[in-house]
Amino acid sequence: MKSVRSRLRHVLPRDLVIDLDDSVRAGSLKAHKVVRDHAGLKKKRNARGAEGQLRFRILEEDFETTCALHGGRLLDGGVIPNTDLKIHQPFMRFEQDGQGVILALATMPEAGALPAKNKSRIAGVTINYDLSLRLDLDGTGPKVGDIFAVLLVARDRERAGKIEEIALGVIESNFESYLYYEALEGVLAGAAEVAPEDKPSSPVETAPVPQVTLRKVVKKFVPPEAPNAENEDGAEG
């Protein structure tokens, strides 16, 4: 949806997206090294389980810190705006020109898959109801207030400590599909684009005024047929 995509680009700073990308990749590697070097777990399944738990806790804390550095604010009282629905994860709200985006963090089992449902995320997607596709018979929708978006992280199953994909997504209010999903590479590329009307206009170049220089000595005209006249290449005829 173009309106959702443009809203996210307008409200979420590009530097925030860059820093979130960096912190997720660094946090994932940190969790892997801690479990590998200090947990003392012999069985692979236990090590992977411990790494997954630690990775999310590290990413969640870094997520909150990074968002705060770029102007994000924790939801007051841990409650979704205009509801009595409580949340138990750091949901950070950003606002630009009266437009709001509430950003959360979630892991997905693989790139493009929905994250697991929990009470906080189910509460969050309720505010996306007016974005959901449905018949608009009375002309009342869709209306856009705050948008609940999720920073989505999929680990690399083949390379320990690495990330397969980081994406930005908006989940439909019934938690069955994405209204919007885009890998961060695309988000950053789109944020870097400058709309034609926003590009600074190039200064109008004016043609230089020709400089006319008069020769100080004017030679007397000598007709070509005259004796001792020169030809075109300067040799005497």
C-alpha positions in Angstrom: 0.0 0.0 0.0 1.5 3.2 -1.1 0.0 5.3 1.7 1.5 3.0 4.4 4.9 2.9 2.6 5.0 6.6 2.3 3.9 7.2 5.9 6.7 4.9 7.2 9.3 6.7 5.1 8.1 10.1 6.2 7.9 9.3 10.0 10.8 6.9 10.5 14.2 8.6 10.1 16.6 7.0 7.6 19.4 7.1 10.2 17.2 5.2 12.6 16.7 2.4 10.0 20.5 2.3 9.4 21.3 2.1 13.1 18.6 -0.6 13.7 20.1 -2.7 10.9 23.6 -2.4 12.5 22.4 -3.1 16.0 20.5 -6.2 15.0 23.4 -7.7 13.1 25.9 -6.9 16.0 23.5 -8.2 18.7 22.9 -11.5 16.9 26.7 -12.1 16.6 27.2 -11.1 20.2 24.5 -13.7 21.4 26.2 -16.4 19.4 29.6 -15.7 20.8 28.4 -15.5 24.4 26.7 -18.9 24.2 29.5 -20.5 22.2 32.3 -19.3 24.5 30.7 -19.1 27.9 27.5 -21.2 28.2 29.3 -24.6 28.2 26.4 -26.3 26.5 27.4 -29.5 24.7 24.2 -30.3 22.9 23.4 -28.3 19.7 19.7 -28.0 20.4 20.3 -26.5 23.8 22.9 -24.1 22.5 20.6 -23.0 19.7 17.7 -22.5 22.2 19.8 -20.5 24.6 21.2 -18.4 21.7 17.7 -17.6 20.5 16.5 -16.5 23.9 19.6 -14.4 24.5 19.5 -12.9 21.0 16.0 -11.6 21.4 16.7 -10.1 24.8 19.8 -8.3 23.4 18.0 -7.1 20.3 15.0 -5.9 22.3 17.2 -3.8 24.6 19.3 -2.4 21.7 16.0 -1.7 19.8 14.7 0.4 22.7 17.9 2.3 23.1 18.4 3.0 19.4 14.8 4.2 18.9 15.1 6.5 21.9 18.3 8.1 20.4 16.3 8.9 17.3 13.3 10.5 19.1 11.2 7.4 19.7 9.1 7.4 23.0 7.9 4.4 24.9 4.1 4.2 25.0 2.9 5.9 28.1 1.9 3.3 30.7 2.4 0.5 28.2 -1.0 1.0 26.7 -2.0 1.2 23.0 -3.3 4.7 22.2 -7.1 5.1 22.4 -7.5 1.7 23.9 -7.2 -0.1 27.3 -5.0 -2.8 25.7 -1.7 -3.3 27.6 1.6 -4.3 26.2 4.6 -6.0 27.7 7.3 -5.2 25.2 9.0 -1.9 24.3 6.8 -0.3 21.7 8.3 3.0 20.5 6.2 5.8 19.0 7.5 8.2 16.4 5.7 11.3 15.1 6.3 13.6 12.2 3.9 16.4 11.1 1.1 14.9 13.2 1.5 11.4 11.7 2.4 8.6 14.1 4.1 5.2 13.8 4.3 2.7 16.7 7.3 0.5 16.1 7.9 -2.9 17.7 10.4 -5.7 17.4 9.7 -9.3 16.4 11.5 -12.3 15.1 10.2 -14.4 12.2 10.9 -18.1 11.6 12.0 -17.3 8.0 12.0 -14.3 5.7 8.5 -13.1 4.9 6.8 -15.2 7.5 4.5 -13.7 10.2 6.0 -13.5 13.7 4.5 -15.5 16.5 1.3 -14.0 18.0 1.5 -12.7 21.6 -0.7 -10.4 23.7 1.4 -7.3 22.9 1.5 -7.8 19.1 -2.2 -8.7 19.0 -2.9 -5.5 20.9 -0.7 -3.6 18.5 -2.3 -4.7 15.2 -5.7 -3.6 16.4 -4.8 0.0 15.5 -4.3 -1.2 11.9 -8.0 -2.0 11.5 -8.6 1.1 9.4 -5.8 0.1 7.0 -7.3 -3.4 6.3 -8.8 -4.1 3.0 -12.6 -4.3 3.0 -15.7 -2.9 1.3 -16.1 0.8 1.9 -19.9 1.2 1.3 -20.4 4.1 3.6 -17.4 6.2 2.6 -16.0 6.0 6.1 -12.7 4.1 5.5 -9.9 3.5 5.3 -8.7 6.1 7.7 -5.1 6.4 8.8 -4.2 7.2 12.4 -1.2 5.7 14.1 0.2 2.7 12.2 1.6 -0.3 14.1 4.8 -1.5 12.3 7.2 -4.2 13.2 10.9 -4.5 12.8 11.2 -8.1 11.7 14.3 -10.3 12.1 15.0 -13.7 10.6 18.2 -15.5 11.6 20.4 -17.3 9.1 19.8 -21.0 9.5 23.1 -21.9 7.7 25.5 -19.4 9.4 25.6 -19.2 13.1 25.3 -15.6 14.5 24.2 -14.2 11.1 21.0 -12.7 10.0 19.1 -13.8 6.8 16.8 -10.8 6.6 15.7 -7.7 8.4 12.4 -6.1 7.2 9.8 -3.6 8.1 6.2 -4.9 8.1 2.7 -3.8 8.9 0.4 -6.7 9.9 -3.3 -6.7 9.2 -5.6 -6.4 12.2 -6.6 -10.0 12.0 -2.9 -11.1 12.2 -3.3 -13.3 9.1 -1.2 -11.4 6.5 1.0 -8.4 5.9 -0.5 -5.2 4.6 3.1 -4.1 3.9 6.4 -5.9 4.0 9.8 -4.7 2.7 13.4 -5.7 3.4 15.5 -2.9 5.0 17.6 -2.7 1.8 14.6 -1.6 -0.1 13.5 0.7 2.7 16.9 2.4 2.8 17.0 2.7 -1.0 13.6 4.2 -1.1 14.4 6.6 1.7 17.5 7.8 -0.2 15.5 8.7 -3.2 14.6 12.4 -3.6 11.3 13.1 -5.3 11.6 15.2 -8.4 9.7 18.1 -6.9 12.0 18.0 -3.8 15.2 18.1 -5.8 16.9 21.5 -5.7 16.6 23.2 -9.0 19.8 23.7 -10.9 20.8 27.3 -11.3 20.0 28.6 -14.8 23.2 28.9 -16.7 23.5 32.0 -18.8 25.7 32.0 -21.9 28.9 33.9 -21.3 29.1 37.3 -22.9 31.5 37.0 -25.9 34.7 38.9 -25.5 35.6 40.9 -28.6 39.2 41.9 -28.9 40.3 44.3 -31.6 43.7 43.7 -33.2 46.0 46.6 -32.5 47.7 46.4 -35.9 45.6 46.1 -39.0 47.5 44.7 -42.0 47.0 46.2 -45.3 44.9 44.0 -47.6 47.0 42.3 -50.3 45.1 40.7 -53.2 46.1 37.0 -53.8 47.2 37.7 -57.4 49.7 40.3 -56.2 53.4 39.4 -56.3 54.9 37.9 -53.0 51.4 37.1 -51.7 51.1 34.1 -49.3 48.9 31.0 -49.8 46.6 29.4 -47.2 49.3 27.4 -45.4 51.6 30.5 -45.0 54.1 29.5 -47.7 54.9 32.1 -50.3 53.3 31.7 -53.7 
